[in-house]
Amino acid sequence: MKFLKHSVLGILAGAVIAIGFHSSADAQFYKGKRVNIIINYSPGGNTDIQGRMVMRYMKNFIPGKPRLVFRHISGAGGSVGANFLSDVGKTNGSMMGIFTIPIMFQVMKDPSLRADLANDFVYVGSISQQTISHIRVDSIPGKKITSYKDVLFSKHKIRTGGHGPQSSKDLRTRLFFDALKIPHQPITGYKSGGKIRAAIHKGEVDMTADSLAGYFGRVIPQLIKPGTSIPVWHIGQPTADGDLVHAPSVPKSIPSFKAVYEEKFGKGKRPAPLVWEAISTIAGTREMLRILVFKKGTTKKAVSTMRAAWAKTIKDPAFRKHYKRVNGSEFGGMLGKDAGQYIKRLVNVRPELQKFFFDYARSHPIYKN
């Protein structure tokens, strides 16, 4: 699968067209109204952190100044919230989702996701973000971990925390460890990144991965600075020719999966073709990690108003400055129409890869207990 990189310049150029002309009636569509913002992970998680930060600025550009009410509908790796909006969401503009998109559930045709991410939603916009893996420094008995190299040849099982066997976090982490031939014990079922971080604090879990929002906003102050954990690697950014390169949004000191793999097995070496394709596909999902969506059929006035507000938000200097401070990098993302087209390409993988993902998820130890 090929992934297209959407530059910030391209987004901003398109924003001018997307805003368009609004009549005075459209401008007051939201006056005196309330908008329920559905977040598909628990309070305190990375989705919650980023969703609230985005809406803090976006509300300034919504004519009529509606009241925003956040509702958390979590479970099944974000699928419960997506199903809720698709099944019973309002189409009068009073309900919008800010989701960590459960792409892998649709790729694997997992029945827990009833919503069709490509066809059941109208996209307002999306946010691209890498994730950074971090590990407790005392995860290997008798050794203090100071670098990812200390983990590469470990014979001790590393306990990894995730949301569910079909989630991108669990799949990515397991694929990394299996490809690198590092023993590990996946522990899953946590409803948010915040709950996994709490488990790391308690010593129940050794390692997990957080988006940049969670990493810079919570992991650094709570785990890295106190000396509990250190960062080890990130997945990398996919290129049009199928390679994975170091993501520019991630500090150079935190290597990509490809760099880590080559460190252990040699320059130019790669995992088995299907494993590499699977990892590259998951890397592509980082290009639209968070989405802002309405249920399909939502009134056009609501969609056009929110799309215009999103286009203005991503150009706002105050938002961009705050985004960089919180997320450690410049903003990256898409306008609604671009995001809607991108998701259609992303979920359509070839049958062999779809079967690989499905079988791999079903091989999670949780199904053996």
Stockholm file with secondary structure:
# STOCKHOLM 1.0

chainA/1-369         MKFLKHSVLGILAGAVIAIGFHSSADAQFYKGKRVNIIINYSPGGNTDIQGRMVMRYMKNFIPGKPRLVFRHISGAGGSVGANFLSDVGKTNGSMMGIFTIPIMFQVMKDPSLRADLANDFVYVGSISQQTISHIRVDSIPGKKITSYKDVLFSKHKIRTGGHGPQSSKDLRTRLFFDALKIPHQPITGYKSGGKIRAAIHKGEVDMTADSLAGYFGRVIPQLIKPGTSIPVWHIGQPTADGDLVHAPSVPKSIPSFKAVYEEKFGKGKRPAPLVWEAISTIAGTREMLRILVFKKGTTKKAVSTMRAAWAKTIKDPAFRKHYKRVNGSEFGGMLGKDAGQYIKRLVNVRPELQKFFFDYARSHPIYKN
#=GR chainA/1-369 SS CCCCCCCHHHHHHHHHHHHCCCCHHHHTTTTTCEEEEEESSCTTSHHHHHHHHHHHHHGGGSTTCCEEEEEECCCGGGHHHHHHHHHHCCSSSSEEEEEECCHHHHHTTCTTCCSCTTTSEEEEEEECCCEEEEEETTSSTTCCCCSTHHHHTCCSCEEEECSCTTSHHHHHHHHHHHHHTCCEEEECCCSSHHHHHHHHHHTSCCEEEEEHHHIIIIIIIIIITTTSEEEEEECCEECTTSCEECCTTSCTTSCBHHHHHHHHHCTTCCCCHHHHHHHHHHHHHGGGCEEEEEETTCCHHHHHHHHHHHHHHTTCHHHHHHHHHHHSSCCCEEEHHHHHHHHHHHHCCCHHHHHHHHHHHHTSGGGGC
#=GC SS_cons         CCCCCCCHHHHHHHHHHHHCCCCHHHHTTTTTCEEEEEESSCTTSHHHHHHHHHHHHHGGGSTTCCEEEEEECCCGGGHHHHHHHHHHCCSSSSEEEEEECCHHHHHTTCTTCCSCTTTSEEEEEEECCCEEEEEETTSSTTCCCCSTHHHHTCCSCEEEECSCTTSHHHHHHHHHHHHHTCCEEEECCCSSHHHHHHHHHHTSCCEEEEEHHHIIIIIIIIIITTTSEEEEEECCEECTTSCEECCTTSCTTSCBHHHHHHHHHCTTCCCCHHHHHHHHHHHHHGGGCEEEEEETTCCHHHHHHHHHHHHHHTTCHHHHHHHHHHHSSCCCEEEHHHHHHHHHHHHCCCHHHHHHHHHHHHTSGGGGC
//
